[in-house]
Amino acid sequence: MHISPWMTDTVTFITQFLILFAVAGFLVVLRKNQFFRSKVPIKPLDFWPPILLYFIHEISKKGLSGSFIPEVVIVWLGLTLIVLIWQIFANPNLTYRKFFITFWRFSDLFLFGCWIVVGIYVIFESI
């Protein structure tokens, strides 16, 4: 029995989606514990960027040079430089802490969007 590539890509994408929400759900439950809430001020989405980079690589690899990671990272870091320049001119009292919090929150949104776009592109490419 032959399983078509679009089926495996779709199952991979859905499995990755479930893993993301399982990680977020685990962290929400963990944050309800008073000890972790007072010691670690981290949101559940803060763990997504490294996981999403790995998922983008896994869903888009079609051989040795088929991953979309270089393109995603170049656009991600380029947009981060634009956000940094914008923050420097908009807020002269910019600190490293403020920048890196903004950078990481931006990374959450941007990499999630890239993962969705890459996943849909790979699924439609294999049809």
A tleap script that builds the chain and sets N, CA, C and O, in Angstrom:
source leaprc.protein.ff14SB
mol = sequence {
  NMET HIE ILE SER PRO TRP MET THR ASP THR
  VAL THR PHE ILE THR GLN PHE LEU ILE LEU
  PHE ALA VAL ALA GLY PHE LEU VAL VAL LEU
  ARG LYS ASN GLN PHE PHE ARG SER LYS VAL
  PRO ILE LYS PRO LEU ASP PHE TRP PRO PRO
  ILE LEU LEU TYR PHE ILE HIE GLU ILE SER
  LYS LYS GLY LEU SER GLY SER PHE ILE PRO
  GLU VAL VAL ILE VAL TRP LEU GLY LEU THR
  LEU ILE VAL LEU ILE TRP GLN ILE PHE ALA
  ASN PRO ASN LEU THR TYR ARG LYS PHE PHE
  ILE THR PHE TRP ARG PHE SER ASP LEU PHE
  LEU PHE GLY CYS TRP ILE VAL VAL GLY ILE
  TYR VAL ILE PHE GLU SER CILE
}
set mol.1.N position { 0.834 -1.175 0.000 }
set mol.1.CA position { 0.000 0.000 0.000 }
set mol.1.C position { 0.881 1.240 0.000 }
set mol.1.O position { 1.769 1.376 0.841 }
set mol.2.N position { 0.641 2.125 -0.921 }
set mol.2.CA position { 1.432 3.343 -1.071 }
set mol.2.C position { 0.712 4.510 -0.395 }
set mol.2.O position { -0.470 4.751 -0.640 }
set mol.3.N position { 1.433 5.219 0.447 }
set mol.3.CA position { 0.882 6.412 1.087 }
set mol.3.C position { 1.426 7.620 0.336 }
set mol.3.O position { 2.638 7.780 0.185 }
set mol.4.N position { 0.527 8.453 -0.127 }
set mol.4.CA position { 0.962 9.594 -0.931 }
set mol.4.C position { 1.671 10.639 -0.055 }
set mol.4.O position { 1.398 10.743 1.140 }
set mol.5.N position { 2.574 11.403 -0.658 }
set mol.5.CA position { 3.357 12.385 0.111 }
set mol.5.C position { 2.501 13.464 0.790 }
set mol.5.O position { 2.837 13.919 1.883 }
set mol.6.N position { 1.411 13.872 0.157 }
set mol.6.CA position { 0.606 14.922 0.780 }
set mol.6.C position { -0.061 14.413 2.060 }
set mol.6.O position { -0.321 15.188 2.981 }
set mol.7.N position { -0.335 13.111 2.112 }
set mol.7.CA position { -0.922 12.555 3.335 }
set mol.7.C position { 0.089 12.568 4.478 }
set mol.7.O position { -0.244 12.942 5.602 }
set mol.8.N position { 1.309 12.166 4.192 }
set mol.8.CA position { 2.329 12.166 5.240 }
set mol.8.C position { 2.654 13.594 5.683 }
set mol.8.O position { 2.862 13.844 6.870 }
set mol.9.N position { 2.698 14.531 4.728 }
set mol.9.CA position { 2.957 15.928 5.091 }
set mol.9.C position { 1.824 16.494 5.943 }
set mol.9.O position { 2.070 17.239 6.892 }
set mol.10.N position { 0.596 16.145 5.608 }
set mol.10.CA position { -0.547 16.625 6.381 }
set mol.10.C position { -0.537 16.045 7.792 }
set mol.10.O position { -0.777 16.766 8.760 }
set mol.11.N position { -0.262 14.756 7.915 }
set mol.11.CA position { -0.202 14.133 9.240 }
set mol.11.C position { 0.950 14.712 10.056 }
set mol.11.O position { 0.808 14.928 11.259 }
set mol.12.N position { 2.081 14.963 9.418 }
set mol.12.CA position { 3.212 15.579 10.107 }
set mol.12.C position { 2.842 16.961 10.625 }
set mol.12.O position { 3.148 17.301 11.767 }
set mol.13.N position { 2.187 17.756 9.793 }
set mol.13.CA position { 1.784 19.112 10.166 }
set mol.13.C position { 0.795 19.083 11.337 }
set mol.13.O position { 0.937 19.854 12.286 }
set mol.14.N position { -0.187 18.213 11.275 }
set mol.14.CA position { -1.183 18.112 12.340 }
set mol.14.C position { -0.542 17.610 13.636 }
set mol.14.O position { -0.882 18.086 14.719 }
set mol.15.N position { 0.377 16.658 13.533 }
set mol.15.CA position { 1.083 16.160 14.711 }
set mol.15.C position { 1.916 17.267 15.357 }
set mol.15.O position { 1.939 17.400 16.581 }
set mol.16.N position { 2.593 18.051 14.538 }
set mol.16.CA position { 3.370 19.162 15.064 }
set mol.16.C position { 2.466 20.181 15.755 }
set mol.16.O position { 2.819 20.722 16.803 }
set mol.17.N position { 1.309 20.437 15.170 }
set mol.17.CA position { 0.331 21.356 15.756 }
set mol.17.C position { -0.102 20.865 17.137 }
set mol.17.O position { -0.185 21.644 18.087 }
set mol.18.N position { -0.374 19.575 17.235 }
set mol.18.CA position { -0.780 19.004 18.519 }
set mol.18.C position { 0.349 19.056 19.547 }
set mol.18.O position { 0.097 19.280 20.731 }
set mol.19.N position { 1.581 18.852 19.107 }
set mol.19.CA position { 2.732 18.932 20.013 }
set mol.19.C position { 2.891 20.355 20.542 }
set mol.19.O position { 3.171 20.545 21.725 }
set mol.20.N position { 2.716 21.359 19.673 }
set mol.20.CA position { 2.818 22.749 20.116 }
set mol.20.C position { 1.810 23.060 21.211 }
set mol.20.O position { 2.145 23.681 22.219 }
set mol.21.N position { 0.580 22.625 21.006 }
set mol.21.CA position { -0.429 22.928 21.997 }
set mol.21.C position { -0.290 22.061 23.246 }
set mol.21.O position { -0.729 22.461 24.324 }
set mol.22.N position { 0.303 20.899 23.119 }
set mol.22.CA position { 0.590 20.083 24.297 }
set mol.22.C position { 1.665 20.759 25.148 }
set mol.22.O position { 1.559 20.773 26.374 }
set mol.23.N position { 2.692 21.316 24.517 }
set mol.23.CA position { 3.744 22.031 25.242 }
set mol.23.C position { 3.149 23.256 25.934 }
set mol.23.O position { 3.436 23.510 27.104 }
set mol.24.N position { 2.324 24.013 25.214 }
set mol.24.CA position { 1.699 25.200 25.803 }
set mol.24.C position { 0.765 24.803 26.953 }
set mol.24.O position { 0.748 25.462 27.992 }
set mol.25.N position { 0.000 23.743 26.773 }
set mol.25.CA position { -0.892 23.281 27.831 }
set mol.25.C position { -0.131 22.824 29.065 }
set mol.25.O position { -0.538 23.112 30.190 }
set mol.26.N position { 0.971 22.114 28.859 }
set mol.26.CA position { 1.807 21.673 29.978 }
set mol.26.C position { 2.343 22.872 30.753 }
set mol.26.O position { 2.368 22.863 31.984 }
set mol.27.N position { 2.769 23.897 30.029 }
set mol.27.CA position { 3.320 25.074 30.695 }
set mol.27.C position { 2.240 25.882 31.411 }
set mol.27.O position { 2.511 26.489 32.447 }
set mol.28.N position { 1.033 25.899 30.878 }
set mol.28.CA position { -0.074 26.576 31.561 }
set mol.28.C position { -0.368 25.866 32.876 }
set mol.28.O position { -0.564 26.511 33.906 }
set mol.29.N position { -0.399 24.545 32.838 }
set mol.29.CA position { -0.631 23.778 34.065 }
set mol.29.C position { 0.516 23.983 35.049 }
set mol.29.O position { 0.288 24.109 36.252 }
set mol.30.N position { 1.736 24.016 34.549 }
set mol.30.CA position { 2.903 24.215 35.403 }
set mol.30.C position { 2.884 25.604 36.046 }
set mol.30.O position { 3.275 25.755 37.203 }
set mol.31.N position { 2.436 26.611 35.306 }
set mol.31.CA position { 2.381 27.977 35.832 }
set mol.31.C position { 1.303 28.155 36.885 }
set mol.31.O position { 1.357 29.113 37.656 }
set mol.32.N position { 0.334 27.271 36.942 }
set mol.32.CA position { -0.697 27.374 37.973 }
set mol.32.C position { -0.130 27.033 39.350 }
set mol.32.O position { -0.700 27.410 40.374 }
set mol.33.N position { 0.994 26.319 39.366 }
set mol.33.CA position { 1.678 26.017 40.612 }
set mol.33.C position { 2.310 27.307 41.133 }
set mol.33.O position { 2.995 27.997 40.378 }
set mol.34.N position { 2.101 27.643 42.386 }
set mol.34.CA position { 2.578 28.901 42.960 }
set mol.34.C position { 4.103 29.010 42.920 }
set mol.34.O position { 4.631 30.104 42.721 }
set mol.35.N position { 4.813 27.910 43.102 }
set mol.35.CA position { 6.278 27.939 43.102 }
set mol.35.C position { 6.813 28.400 41.754 }
set mol.35.O position { 7.692 29.260 41.696 }
set mol.36.N position { 6.291 27.835 40.669 }
set mol.36.CA position { 6.787 28.190 39.340 }
set mol.36.C position { 6.325 29.579 38.915 }
set mol.36.O position { 7.031 30.266 38.176 }
set mol.37.N position { 5.147 29.998 39.374 }
set mol.37.CA position { 4.656 31.323 39.006 }
set mol.37.C position { 5.548 32.409 39.583 }
set mol.37.O position { 5.807 33.412 38.918 }
set mol.38.N position { 6.022 32.225 40.809 }
set mol.38.CA position { 6.839 33.255 41.429 }
set mol.38.C position { 8.295 33.212 40.959 }
set mol.38.O position { 8.970 34.241 40.970 }
set mol.39.N position { 8.778 32.065 40.553 }
set mol.39.CA position { 10.184 31.932 40.161 }
set mol.39.C position { 10.436 32.171 38.678 }
set mol.39.O position { 11.477 32.713 38.309 }
set mol.40.N position { 9.505 31.776 37.829 }
set mol.40.CA position { 9.728 31.821 36.386 }
set mol.40.C position { 8.610 32.634 35.717 }
set mol.40.O position { 7.504 32.125 35.533 }
set mol.41.N position { 8.890 33.894 35.353 }
set mol.41.CA position { 7.850 34.708 34.707 }
set mol.41.C position { 7.824 34.500 33.187 }
set mol.41.O position { 7.990 35.455 32.429 }
set mol.42.N position { 7.620 33.286 32.753 }
set mol.42.CA position { 7.667 32.954 31.334 }
set mol.42.C position { 6.269 32.580 30.868 }
set mol.42.O position { 5.534 31.871 31.555 }
set mol.43.N position { 5.923 33.065 29.703 }
set mol.43.CA position { 4.651 32.719 29.081 }
set mol.43.C position { 4.806 31.394 28.344 }
set mol.43.O position { 5.916 31.046 27.942 }
set mol.44.N position { 3.722 30.648 28.157 }
set mol.44.CA position { 3.815 29.362 27.450 }
set mol.44.C position { 4.326 29.493 26.008 }
set mol.44.O position { 4.991 28.589 25.501 }
set mol.45.N position { 4.017 30.601 25.359 }
set mol.45.CA position { 4.467 30.766 23.972 }
set mol.45.C position { 5.964 31.033 23.864 }
set mol.45.O position { 6.523 30.960 22.769 }
set mol.46.N position { 6.619 31.340 24.970 }
set mol.46.CA position { 8.054 31.619 24.924 }
set mol.46.C position { 8.887 30.397 24.562 }
set mol.46.O position { 10.050 30.537 24.182 }
set mol.47.N position { 8.325 29.221 24.671 }
set mol.47.CA position { 9.054 28.009 24.302 }
set mol.47.C position { 8.859 27.630 22.840 }
set mol.47.O position { 9.489 26.689 22.357 }
set mol.48.N position { 8.002 28.343 22.138 }
set mol.48.CA position { 7.689 27.968 20.761 }
set mol.48.C position { 8.780 28.263 19.733 }
set mol.48.O position { 8.974 27.419 18.858 }
set mol.49.N position { 9.510 29.379 19.754 }
set mol.49.CA position { 10.463 29.643 18.665 }
set mol.49.C position { 11.466 28.533 18.383 }
set mol.49.O position { 11.630 28.180 17.215 }
set mol.50.N position { 12.155 27.952 19.380 }
set mol.50.CA position { 13.076 26.864 19.024 }
set mol.50.C position { 12.356 25.636 18.480 }
set mol.50.O position { 12.842 24.963 17.571 }
set mol.51.N position { 11.188 25.357 19.054 }
set mol.51.CA position { 10.412 24.209 18.579 }
set mol.51.C position { 9.931 24.458 17.154 }
set mol.51.O position { 9.970 23.558 16.316 }
set mol.52.N position { 9.477 25.681 16.880 }
set mol.52.CA position { 8.983 26.002 15.539 }
set mol.52.C position { 10.094 25.951 14.491 }
set mol.52.O position { 9.863 25.513 13.364 }
set mol.53.N position { 11.292 26.397 14.856 }
set mol.53.CA position { 12.412 26.295 13.909 }
set mol.53.C position { 12.689 24.835 13.561 }
set mol.53.O position { 12.933 24.501 12.402 }
set mol.54.N position { 12.651 23.983 14.556 }
set mol.54.CA position { 12.857 22.558 14.294 }
set mol.54.C position { 11.727 21.994 13.436 }
set mol.54.O position { 11.979 21.221 12.511 }
set mol.55.N position { 10.485 22.374 13.735 }
set mol.55.CA position { 9.343 21.887 12.967 }
set mol.55.C position { 9.395 22.377 11.520 }
set mol.55.O position { 9.059 21.625 10.604 }
set mol.56.N position { 9.808 23.621 11.304 }
set mol.56.CA position { 9.942 24.134 9.931 }
set mol.56.C position { 10.961 23.307 9.176 }
set mol.56.O position { 10.752 22.965 8.012 }
set mol.57.N position { 12.056 22.987 9.829 }
set mol.57.CA position { 13.073 22.145 9.172 }
set mol.57.C position { 12.522 20.759 8.860 }
set mol.57.O position { 12.708 20.251 7.754 }
set mol.58.N position { 11.852 20.153 9.816 }
set mol.58.CA position { 11.346 18.789 9.628 }
set mol.58.C position { 10.286 18.689 8.539 }
set mol.58.O position { 10.288 17.744 7.750 }
set mol.59.N position { 9.387 19.654 8.495 }
set mol.59.CA position { 8.306 19.555 7.518 }
set mol.59.C position { 8.778 19.941 6.109 }
set mol.59.O position { 8.173 19.535 5.116 }
set mol.60.N position { 9.847 20.717 6.028 }
set mol.60.CA position { 10.260 21.197 4.708 }
set mol.60.C position { 11.447 20.461 4.113 }
set mol.60.O position { 11.829 20.747 2.978 }
set mol.61.N position { 12.037 19.534 4.831 }
set mol.61.CA position { 13.210 18.875 4.262 }
set mol.61.C position { 12.785 17.808 3.246 }
set mol.61.O position { 11.947 16.952 3.529 }
set mol.62.N position { 13.369 17.885 2.093 }
set mol.62.CA position { 13.104 16.923 1.021 }
set mol.62.C position { 14.410 16.360 0.495 }
set mol.62.O position { 14.488 15.956 -0.665 }
set mol.63.N position { 15.402 16.329 1.303 }
set mol.63.CA position { 16.720 15.872 0.883 }
set mol.63.C position { 17.762 16.676 1.632 }
set mol.63.O position { 17.479 17.241 2.688 }
set mol.64.N position { 18.941 16.726 1.099 }
set mol.64.CA position { 20.016 17.417 1.800 }
set mol.64.C position { 19.881 18.929 1.758 }
set mol.64.O position { 20.294 19.604 2.701 }
set mol.65.N position { 19.318 19.475 0.697 }
set mol.65.CA position { 19.258 20.936 0.589 }
set mol.65.C position { 17.837 21.458 0.486 }
set mol.65.O position { 17.624 22.541 -0.058 }
set mol.66.N position { 16.873 20.731 0.982 }
set mol.66.CA position { 15.497 21.129 0.790 }
set mol.66.C position { 14.857 21.897 1.921 }
set mol.66.O position { 13.685 22.254 1.805 }
set mol.67.N position { 15.548 22.172 2.997 }
set mol.67.CA position { 14.941 22.833 4.136 }
set mol.67.C position { 14.755 24.326 3.871 }
set mol.67.O position { 15.552 24.953 3.174 }
set mol.68.N position { 13.688 24.879 4.442 }
set mol.68.CA position { 13.418 26.310 4.313 }
set mol.68.C position { 13.997 27.118 5.469 }
set mol.68.O position { 13.738 28.317 5.576 }
set mol.69.N position { 14.770 26.483 6.326 }
set mol.69.CA position { 15.337 27.177 7.487 }
set mol.69.C position { 16.192 28.385 7.096 }
set mol.69.O position { 16.028 29.438 7.711 }
set mol.70.N position { 17.099 28.300 6.106 }
set mol.70.CA position { 17.898 29.489 5.786 }
set mol.70.C position { 17.043 30.686 5.378 }
set mol.70.O position { 17.312 31.809 5.804 }
set mol.71.N position { 16.028 30.461 4.566 }
set mol.71.CA position { 15.171 31.562 4.129 }
set mol.71.C position { 14.406 32.159 5.302 }
set mol.71.O position { 14.304 33.379 5.431 }
set mol.72.N position { 13.873 31.299 6.149 }
set mol.72.CA position { 13.098 31.777 7.300 }
set mol.72.C position { 13.987 32.567 8.258 }
set mol.72.O position { 13.586 33.625 8.742 }
set mol.73.N position { 15.177 32.068 8.531 }
set mol.73.CA position { 16.073 32.742 9.480 }
set mol.73.C position { 16.553 34.075 8.916 }
set mol.73.O position { 16.659 35.048 9.662 }
set mol.74.N position { 16.843 34.144 7.633 }
set mol.74.CA position { 17.283 35.409 7.033 }
set mol.74.C position { 16.178 36.455 7.111 }
set mol.74.O position { 16.442 37.601 7.474 }
set mol.75.N position { 14.950 36.084 6.777 }
set mol.75.CA position { 13.837 37.033 6.859 }
set mol.75.C position { 13.567 37.410 8.311 }
set mol.75.O position { 13.333 38.578 8.619 }
set mol.76.N position { 13.600 36.431 9.196 }
set mol.76.CA position { 13.360 36.667 10.619 }
set mol.76.C position { 14.369 37.664 11.188 }
set mol.76.O position { 13.976 38.623 11.852 }
set mol.77.N position { 15.648 37.455 10.940 }
set mol.77.CA position { 16.666 38.354 11.470 }
set mol.77.C position { 16.655 39.708 10.770 }
set mol.77.O position { 16.950 40.726 11.396 }
set mol.78.N position { 16.320 39.734 9.485 }
set mol.78.CA position { 16.188 41.014 8.782 }
set mol.78.C position { 15.058 41.852 9.355 }
set mol.78.O position { 15.223 43.051 9.578 }
set mol.79.N position { 13.915 41.230 9.592 }
set mol.79.CA position { 12.801 41.956 10.203 }
set mol.79.C position { 13.124 42.372 11.630 }
set mol.79.O position { 12.665 43.418 12.089 }
set mol.80.N position { 13.901 41.573 12.328 }
set mol.80.CA position { 14.313 41.932 13.678 }
set mol.80.C position { 15.191 43.180 13.663 }
set mol.80.O position { 15.074 44.032 14.543 }
set mol.81.N position { 16.063 43.291 12.674 }
set mol.81.CA position { 16.880 44.504 12.557 }
set mol.81.C position { 16.013 45.727 12.284 }
set mol.81.O position { 16.272 46.807 12.815 }
set mol.82.N position { 14.986 45.559 11.459 }
set mol.82.CA position { 14.071 46.666 11.184 }
set mol.82.C position { 13.327 47.069 12.458 }
set mol.82.O position { 13.172 48.258 12.737 }
set mol.83.N position { 12.869 46.082 13.229 }
set mol.83.CA position { 12.188 46.370 14.492 }
set mol.83.C position { 13.147 47.062 15.464 }
set mol.83.O position { 12.743 47.983 16.174 }
set mol.84.N position { 14.397 46.633 15.502 }
set mol.84.CA position { 15.389 47.262 16.373 }
set mol.84.C position { 15.592 48.725 15.992 }
set mol.84.O position { 15.596 49.596 16.862 }
set mol.85.N position { 15.758 48.998 14.718 }
set mol.85.CA position { 15.952 50.382 14.264 }
set mol.85.C position { 14.721 51.224 14.601 }
set mol.85.O position { 14.839 52.368 15.040 }
set mol.86.N position { 13.539 50.641 14.391 }
set mol.86.CA position { 12.307 51.357 14.721 }
set mol.86.C position { 12.245 51.655 16.217 }
set mol.86.O position { 11.867 52.758 16.610 }
set mol.87.N position { 12.613 50.683 17.056 }
set mol.87.CA position { 12.583 50.888 18.497 }
set mol.87.C position { 13.605 51.926 18.951 }
set mol.87.O position { 13.340 52.686 19.883 }
set mol.88.N position { 14.751 51.967 18.314 }
set mol.88.CA position { 15.777 52.945 18.692 }
set mol.88.C position { 15.263 54.359 18.453 }
set mol.88.O position { 15.468 55.239 19.290 }
set mol.89.N position { 14.596 54.589 17.323 }
set mol.89.CA position { 14.097 55.927 17.030 }
set mol.89.C position { 12.811 56.253 17.795 }
set mol.89.O position { 12.568 57.414 18.123 }
set mol.90.N position { 12.005 55.262 18.075 }
set mol.90.CA position { 10.740 55.499 18.778 }
set mol.90.C position { 10.941 55.634 20.285 }
set mol.90.O position { 10.181 56.344 20.945 }
set mol.91.N position { 11.940 54.972 20.833 }
set mol.91.CA position { 12.146 54.970 22.277 }
set mol.91.C position { 13.624 55.203 22.577 }
set mol.91.O position { 14.414 54.261 22.523 }
set mol.92.N position { 14.008 56.419 22.887 }
set mol.92.CA position { 15.431 56.677 23.160 }
set mol.92.C position { 15.930 56.033 24.448 }
set mol.92.O position { 17.140 55.923 24.645 }
set mol.93.N position { 15.029 55.606 25.327 }
set mol.93.CA position { 15.422 54.952 26.580 }
set mol.93.C position { 15.370 53.437 26.445 }
set mol.93.O position { 15.052 52.741 27.409 }
set mol.94.N position { 15.669 52.931 25.289 }
set mol.94.CA position { 15.602 51.498 25.027 }
set mol.94.C position { 16.681 50.758 25.818 }
set mol.94.O position { 17.844 51.160 25.833 }
set mol.95.N position { 16.282 49.690 26.462 }
set mol.95.CA position { 17.240 48.860 27.201 }
set mol.95.C position { 17.318 47.494 26.520 }
set mol.95.O position { 16.473 47.137 25.699 }
set mol.96.N position { 18.348 46.748 26.882 }
set mol.96.CA position { 18.484 45.404 26.326 }
set mol.96.C position { 17.284 44.546 26.692 }
set mol.96.O position { 16.779 43.781 25.872 }
set mol.97.N position { 16.839 44.682 27.924 }
set mol.97.CA position { 15.698 43.876 28.386 }
set mol.97.C position { 14.451 44.145 27.543 }
set mol.97.O position { 13.783 43.208 27.106 }
set mol.98.N position { 14.140 45.416 27.318 }
set mol.98.CA position { 12.959 45.759 26.517 }
set mol.98.C position { 13.097 45.241 25.089 }
set mol.98.O position { 12.143 44.721 24.510 }
set mol.99.N position { 14.295 45.389 24.529 }
set mol.99.CA position { 14.485 44.923 23.159 }
set mol.99.C position { 14.333 43.415 23.052 }
set mol.99.O position { 13.646 42.920 22.159 }
set mol.100.N position { 14.968 42.685 23.956 }
set mol.100.CA position { 14.925 41.235 23.836 }
set mol.100.C position { 13.550 40.662 24.135 }
set mol.100.O position { 13.177 39.635 23.569 }
set mol.101.N position { 12.791 41.303 25.011 }
set mol.101.CA position { 11.413 40.859 25.227 }
set mol.101.C position { 10.593 41.082 23.959 }
set mol.101.O position { 9.834 40.207 23.542 }
set mol.102.N position { 10.749 42.261 23.346 }
set mol.102.CA position { 10.047 42.539 22.093 }
set mol.102.C position { 10.499 41.582 20.996 }
set mol.102.O position { 9.677 41.075 20.232 }
set mol.103.N position { 11.798 41.336 20.917 }
set mol.103.CA position { 12.334 40.410 19.917 }
set mol.103.C position { 11.735 39.019 20.076 }
set mol.103.O position { 11.340 38.393 19.093 }
set mol.104.N position { 11.668 38.534 21.320 }
set mol.104.CA position { 11.175 37.178 21.531 }
set mol.104.C position { 9.677 37.084 21.264 }
set mol.104.O position { 9.213 36.085 20.716 }
set mol.105.N position { 8.915 38.109 21.643 }
set mol.105.CA position { 7.472 38.111 21.355 }
set mol.105.C position { 7.228 38.190 19.847 }
set mol.105.O position { 6.334 37.526 19.322 }
set mol.106.N position { 8.018 38.997 19.162 }
set mol.106.CA position { 7.925 39.085 17.709 }
set mol.106.C position { 8.279 37.736 17.082 }
set mol.106.O position { 7.646 37.319 16.112 }
set mol.107.N position { 9.274 37.062 17.622 }
set mol.107.CA position { 9.682 35.751 17.117 }
set mol.107.C position { 8.575 34.730 17.284 }
set mol.107.O position { 8.373 33.885 16.412 }
set mol.108.N position { 7.847 34.798 18.409 }
set mol.108.CA position { 6.708 33.893 18.611 }
set mol.108.C position { 5.727 34.005 17.453 }
set mol.108.O position { 5.352 33.004 16.843 }
set mol.109.N position { 5.324 35.213 17.164 }
set mol.109.CA position { 4.325 35.435 16.113 }
set mol.109.C position { 4.873 35.133 14.722 }
set mol.109.O position { 4.228 34.451 13.925 }
set mol.110.N position { 6.060 35.643 14.443 }
set mol.110.CA position { 6.617 35.489 13.104 }
set mol.110.C position { 6.904 34.025 12.766 }
set mol.110.O position { 6.550 33.563 11.681 }
set mol.111.N position { 7.533 33.300 13.672 }
set mol.111.CA position { 7.869 31.905 13.383 }
set mol.111.C position { 6.626 31.024 13.320 }
set mol.111.O position { 6.594 30.058 12.556 }
set mol.112.N position { 5.596 31.344 14.116 }
set mol.112.CA position { 4.350 30.595 14.012 }
set mol.112.C position { 3.722 30.813 12.635 }
set mol.112.O position { 3.246 29.867 12.007 }
set mol.113.N position { 3.724 32.063 12.173 }
set mol.113.CA position { 3.208 32.357 10.827 }
set mol.113.C position { 4.025 31.660 9.749 }
set mol.113.O position { 3.457 31.109 8.806 }
set mol.114.N position { 5.346 31.677 9.874 }
set mol.114.CA position { 6.200 31.001 8.897 }
set mol.114.C position { 5.954 29.502 8.894 }
set mol.114.O position { 5.918 28.880 7.832 }
set mol.115.N position { 5.786 28.918 10.069 }
set mol.115.CA position { 5.527 27.479 10.153 }
set mol.115.C position { 4.220 27.131 9.444 }
set mol.115.O position { 4.144 26.126 8.736 }
set mol.116.N position { 3.199 27.954 9.632 }
set mol.116.CA position { 1.914 27.688 8.969 }
set mol.116.C position { 2.069 27.817 7.448 }
set mol.116.O position { 1.599 26.965 6.693 }
set mol.117.N position { 2.733 28.891 7.011 }
set mol.117.CA position { 2.914 29.106 5.568 }
set mol.117.C position { 3.736 27.977 4.953 }
set mol.117.O position { 3.372 27.456 3.899 }
set mol.118.N position { 4.834 27.594 5.591 }
set mol.118.CA position { 5.674 26.508 5.069 }
set mol.118.C position { 4.902 25.194 5.056 }
set mol.118.O position { 4.990 24.432 4.094 }
set mol.119.N position { 4.148 24.926 6.114 }
set mol.119.CA position { 3.358 23.691 6.165 }
set mol.119.C position { 2.331 23.623 5.044 }
set mol.119.O position { 2.196 22.593 4.384 }
set mol.120.N position { 1.607 24.718 4.829 }
set mol.120.CA position { 0.605 24.726 3.760 }
set mol.120.C position { 1.294 24.631 2.400 }
set mol.120.O position { 0.812 23.923 1.516 }
set mol.121.N position { 2.405 25.327 2.222 }
set mol.121.CA position { 3.128 25.258 0.958 }
set mol.121.C position { 3.610 23.841 0.664 }
set mol.121.O position { 3.475 23.367 -0.464 }
set mol.122.N position { 4.166 23.167 1.652 }
set mol.122.CA position { 4.684 21.811 1.458 }
set mol.122.C position { 3.539 20.847 1.145 }
set mol.122.O position { 3.676 19.976 0.286 }
set mol.123.N position { 2.421 21.001 1.835 }
set mol.123.CA position { 1.279 20.114 1.577 }
set mol.123.C position { 0.751 20.314 0.169 }
set mol.123.O position { 0.494 19.340 -0.538 }
set mol.124.N position { 0.585 21.564 -0.250 }
set mol.124.CA position { 0.060 21.816 -1.603 }
set mol.124.C position { 1.068 21.479 -2.682 }
set mol.124.O position { 0.681 21.118 -3.793 }
set mol.125.N position { 2.358 21.588 -2.377 }
set mol.125.CA position { 3.393 21.227 -3.353 }
set mol.125.C position { 3.405 19.722 -3.608 }
set mol.125.O position { 3.731 19.278 -4.709 }
set mol.126.N position { 3.049 18.941 -2.593 }
set mol.126.CA position { 3.114 17.484 -2.754 }
set mol.126.C position { 1.838 16.898 -3.361 }
set mol.126.O position { 1.788 15.701 -3.645 }
set mol.127.N position { 0.821 17.711 -3.562 }
set mol.127.CA position { -0.426 17.199 -4.153 }
set mol.127.C position { -0.250 16.948 -5.619 }
set mol.127.O position { -1.188 16.516 -6.288 }
savepdb mol mol.pdb
quit
